[in-house]
Amino acid sequence: MTLPTLSLTLSPRPEGIDVEYVLQSPSVPAGQAVCRLPGVVVGIPGVTLRTADLRVTDDLGELLISEEAEPPTSSWAYRRWCATRDSVGDVKVAYFAPVRAVDSATRNGPLFDLRAEAGGVHGAGISFLALPDTTHDYAITLRWAGQGVSSFGEGDVELTGTAEKLAFSYYFAGPITKYPDSGPFAMYWPSEPSFDTVAVATQIERIYRAMCDFFREPEPGHRVFVRKHPYRGTGGTALHRSFMFGWSEAESPAAEDLTSLLAHETAHNWPHLDGEHGDVSWYTEGTAEYYSIVLPHRAGLIDDDAFLRLINDRARSYYTNPLQTLSNRAAAELFWKDQRAQRVPYGRGLFYFLGLDAKLRAAGRRPLDELVLTVLDRKRAGEKVGVPEWIDLVVAELGEQARRDFAALEAGEWMVPASDALGPPFRREDLRDRVAEAGFDLGSMETGVVAGLVTGSAADRAGMREGDRILAGPSGSELAKGSPAEVTFTLERGSRRLEVSYEPRGAEVASYRWVPA
């Protein structure tokens, strides 16, 4: 069967990208979408694109379009542009996608938006490619007018896939440094980072190769894109065979922390379930957390001490998160509004999987690895595998108790693995900790103004006041993870500048950690 063609040309310039593509005889009926693009991508704005900015033509000349808003979800707010008559022959879509202006006050979030940096531009297709609303495969040609690299490779490439494949990929254009020169793994950056890029890239390449072996990757190839932020915060976002992470001069990341972050994002290449983000994020983030720690440990790339440190960092973040008892759905509703809610599926998924693997092994059943690989094999074969199929897999091994365990996860009950869940060398230790509590609304870290100050909190006792302007301090993501032992904020109150320091902790709660047996 001959696939229809989709020929895409990207012409970057410092202020954005000229996008042009031709669809081979798509036969778009009047009233149906020629293309669609999110105005908001998981809380991050897509490019500003008006109907007048789109130039759509076919064999009859101009094809007039009308704009419609799709019902928003917790992750997306799509716009679509519909044909006002039936299309005839090939359809050509052309427009200019401008970069997003960012500054020190910009909210740190998923790294999708199109930005300018060091004479070039970069971003994810989902933020700037207005693509056809189709689900079938195309024979795709991607051409660059100038220097460019994407999740698919360097320069011009040809591939087969859906339009969504183009959307969920990264694009970098302009002057770029690359390491190493060859191989299935590469890291790219336009601005020279403040950390040792070679050391990080070398370790991540080793982890990537170990993951390729485990997940039986038939076509190794992975790219890391590095973005410089004008604001505090790091973070990373994985897309097709690639991920992007950010750094800032105000917050230079340690190589060990970056390696942990990038290992998590690398693991996102493989385990996925079909379904809405709020329904499956426990699996997506939980497996990424699990395999980013377990596989490097198995491969000897991290020792027992580093392994325990990573597990216990996650344990403290999970068990002291004041939102960790929200249901999956309730956490999803807050996911892009409260950074503490964003952390819920990470810890919930990780400790569910640690506990599940221990139960499977104790029962003499197939281990977690085999279940995860079964899901992956079925998805590679083209099957849809969602939450119901996952539950069926686990129930087949452990019986109806597995269904009740999963219901507990969905409801927000604590996931507390058995003492020996990490294996004979380690045991669980019960302890008392204190809940992570910044003492004010974490949205203040985005607005730069203290709001929602909690009376009697450590922040209140340290001297922070409602309406104080935040000039410097930890990132919102750090506070959401509950990682800082002590925080210091530089505040502006009227004409005064002052500093407050305190431990961002609240009431005592039960917690857990693992230690050598």
Secondary structure as the mmCIF struct_conf table of DSSP 4:
data_model
#
loop_
_struct_conf.conf_type_id
_struct_conf.id
_struct_conf.beg_label_comp_id
_struct_conf.beg_label_asym_id
_struct_conf.beg_label_seq_id
_struct_conf.end_label_comp_id
_struct_conf.end_label_asym_id
_struct_conf.end_label_seq_id
HELX_LH_PP_P HELX_LH_PP_P1 THR A 2 PRO A 4
STRN STRN1 THR A 5 ARG A 13
TURN_TY1_P TURN_TY1_P1 PRO A 14 GLU A 15
STRN STRN2 GLY A 16 LEU A 23
BEND BEND1 GLN A 24 GLN A 24
HELX_LH_PP_P HELX_LH_PP_P2 VAL A 28 PRO A 29
TURN_TY1_P TURN_TY1_P2 ALA A 30 GLY A 31
BEND BEND2 GLN A 32 GLN A 32
STRN STRN3 ALA A 33 VAL A 41
TURN_TY1_P TURN_TY1_P3 VAL A 42 GLY A 43
STRN STRN4 ILE A 44 PRO A 45
HELX_RH_3T_P HELX_RH_3T_P1 THR A 51 ASP A 53
STRN STRN5 ARG A 55 ASP A 58
TURN_TY1_P TURN_TY1_P4 ASP A 59 LEU A 60
STRN STRN6 GLY A 61 GLU A 62
STRN STRN7 ILE A 65 ALA A 69
HELX_LH_PP_P HELX_LH_PP_P3 GLU A 70 PRO A 72
BEND BEND3 SER A 74 SER A 75
STRN STRN8 TRP A 76 ALA A 83
BEND BEND4 THR A 84 ARG A 85
BEND BEND5 GLY A 89 GLY A 89
STRN STRN9 VAL A 91 PRO A 98
HELX_LH_PP_P HELX_LH_PP_P4 VAL A 99 ALA A 101
TURN_TY1_P TURN_TY1_P5 SER A 104 ALA A 105
BEND BEND6 THR A 106 THR A 106
HELX_LH_PP_P HELX_LH_PP_P5 ARG A 107 ASN A 108
TURN_TY1_P TURN_TY1_P6 LEU A 111 PHE A 112
BEND BEND7 ASP A 113 ASP A 113
STRN STRN10 ARG A 115 GLU A 117
TURN_TY1_P TURN_TY1_P7 ALA A 118 GLY A 119
STRN STRN11 GLY A 120 ALA A 124
HELX_RH_AL_P HELX_RH_AL_P1 GLY A 125 PHE A 128
STRN STRN12 LEU A 131 LEU A 131
BEND BEND8 ASP A 133 ASP A 133
BEND BEND9 HIS A 136 HIS A 136
STRN STRN13 TYR A 138 TRP A 144
BEND BEND10 ALA A 145 GLN A 147
STRN STRN14 GLY A 148 SER A 150
TURN_TY1_P TURN_TY1_P8 SER A 151 PHE A 152
STRN STRN15 GLY A 153 GLU A 154
BEND BEND11 GLY A 155 ASP A 156
STRN STRN16 VAL A 157 GLY A 161
HELX_RH_AL_P HELX_RH_AL_P2 ALA A 163 ALA A 167
TURN_TY1_P TURN_TY1_P9 PHE A 168 PHE A 168
BEND BEND12 SER A 169 SER A 169
STRN STRN17 TYR A 170 ALA A 173
BEND BEND13 GLY A 174 PRO A 175
STRN STRN18 THR A 177 TYR A 179
BEND BEND14 PRO A 180 PRO A 184
STRN STRN19 PHE A 185 TRP A 189
BEND BEND15 PRO A 190 SER A 191
BEND BEND16 SER A 194 PHE A 195
HELX_RH_AL_P HELX_RH_AL_P3 THR A 197 PHE A 214
TURN_TY1_P TURN_TY1_P10 PHE A 215 ARG A 216
BEND BEND17 PRO A 218 GLU A 219
STRN STRN20 HIS A 222 LYS A 228
BEND BEND18 PRO A 230 ARG A 232
STRN STRN21 GLY A 236 LEU A 239
TURN_TY1_P TURN_TY1_P11 HIS A 240 ARG A 241
STRN STRN22 SER A 242 TRP A 247
STRN STRN23 SER A 248 SER A 248
TURN_TY1_P TURN_TY1_P12 GLU A 249 ALA A 250
STRN STRN24 GLU A 251 GLU A 251
HELX_LH_PP_P HELX_LH_PP_P6 SER A 252 ALA A 254
HELX_RH_AL_P HELX_RH_AL_P4 ALA A 255 ALA A 267
TURN_TY1_P TURN_TY1_P13 HIS A 268 ASN A 269
BEND BEND19 TRP A 270 TRP A 270
BEND BEND20 ASP A 274 GLY A 275
HELX_RH_AL_P HELX_RH_AL_P5 HIS A 277 ARG A 298
TURN_TY1_P TURN_TY1_P14 ALA A 299 GLY A 300
BEND BEND21 LEU A 301 ILE A 302
HELX_RH_AL_P HELX_RH_AL_P6 ASP A 304 TYR A 319
TURN_TY1_P TURN_TY1_P15 THR A 320 THR A 320
TURN_TY1_P TURN_TY1_P16 PRO A 322 THR A 325
BEND BEND22 LEU A 326 LEU A 326
HELX_RH_AL_P HELX_RH_AL_P7 ASN A 328 LEU A 334
TURN_TY1_P TURN_TY1_P17 PHE A 335 LYS A 337
HELX_RH_AL_P HELX_RH_AL_P8 GLN A 339 ALA A 362
TURN_TY1_P TURN_TY1_P18 ALA A 363 GLY A 364
HELX_RH_AL_P HELX_RH_AL_P9 LEU A 368 ARG A 380
TURN_TY1_P TURN_TY1_P19 ALA A 381 GLY A 382
HELX_RH_AL_P HELX_RH_AL_P10 VAL A 387 LEU A 398
TURN_TY1_P TURN_TY1_P20 GLY A 399 GLY A 399
HELX_RH_AL_P HELX_RH_AL_P11 GLU A 400 ALA A 411
TURN_TY1_P TURN_TY1_P21 GLY A 412 GLY A 412
TURN_TY1_P TURN_TY1_P22 SER A 419 LEU A 422
TURN_TY1_P TURN_TY1_P23 PRO A 424 PRO A 425
STRN STRN25 PHE A 426 ALA A 436
BEND BEND23 GLY A 439 PHE A 440
TURN_TY1_P TURN_TY1_P24 LEU A 442 GLY A 443
HELX_RH_AL_P HELX_RH_AL_P12 SER A 444 THR A 447
BEND BEND24 GLY A 448 GLY A 448
STRN STRN26 VAL A 449 VAL A 449
BEND BEND25 GLY A 452 GLY A 452
HELX_LH_PP_P HELX_LH_PP_P7 LEU A 453 VAL A 454
TURN_TY1_P TURN_TY1_P25 THR A 455 GLY A 456
BEND BEND26 SER A 457 SER A 457
HELX_RH_AL_P HELX_RH_AL_P13 ALA A 458 ALA A 462
TURN_TY1_P TURN_TY1_P26 GLY A 463 GLY A 463
TURN_TY1_P TURN_TY1_P27 GLU A 466 GLY A 467
STRN STRN27 ARG A 469 ALA A 472
HELX_RH_AL_P HELX_RH_AL_P14 GLY A 476 LYS A 481
TURN_TY1_P TURN_TY1_P28 GLY A 482 GLY A 482
BEND BEND27 ALA A 485 GLU A 486
STRN STRN28 VAL A 487 ARG A 493
TURN_TY1_P TURN_TY1_P29 GLY A 494 SER A 495
STRN STRN29 ARG A 496 TYR A 502
STRN STRN30 ARG A 505 PRO A 516
#
